[in-house]
Amino acid sequence: MKKYFIYIITNKYRGTLYIRVTNSISKRIIEHTQNKEGFCFRYNLFKLVYLEEFSEIEDAIKREKQLKNWHRDWKINLIENNNKNWIDFNNRGP
């Protein structure tokens, strides 16, 4: 069965929150870290702090759109309710 993920990455300062959908979280994080151009590189967004898994792409896209429309405080609360210390899941291997 195919899996889809919405994820949030940030920088060490917890400044910018970047939300996207992917079908391979490990591949996508590698792409973010190896890309020397673009939004993530410009804002040093490589810290994976939130992840949700879905079996249907439509559900993942719907959730991504929902989270992108949330206020910043709501996003921070979501992260902290699931990852209080903003641990980088990428370093733990999700």
C-alpha positions, 0 to 999 in steps of 0.5 A: 500500500502506498503511503503519503505524508504531510510534513513540516520543516523549519530552521534551528530558530523555529522561524519559518514553517514549511508544509508540504506533501510527499510520498517518500519523506526520506527522499524529500528531506534529502532533496531539501538538504542537497538543493543549493537553491530555492526557498528551503536553502534560502531560509535553512529549512532542514529540520523535520519537526512534524509528520502525518501519514496518509493512505490516500493522496487526496487526504494528504493534500486536503490536510496540507491545505488545511494546515497552510491556512492555519494561524502560525500559533495553531501550527506551533501548538500542533508541533509542540503537542506532538514534538514538545522539544522540536526534535529533528525527526530526520536525525532520529530516522522517522 
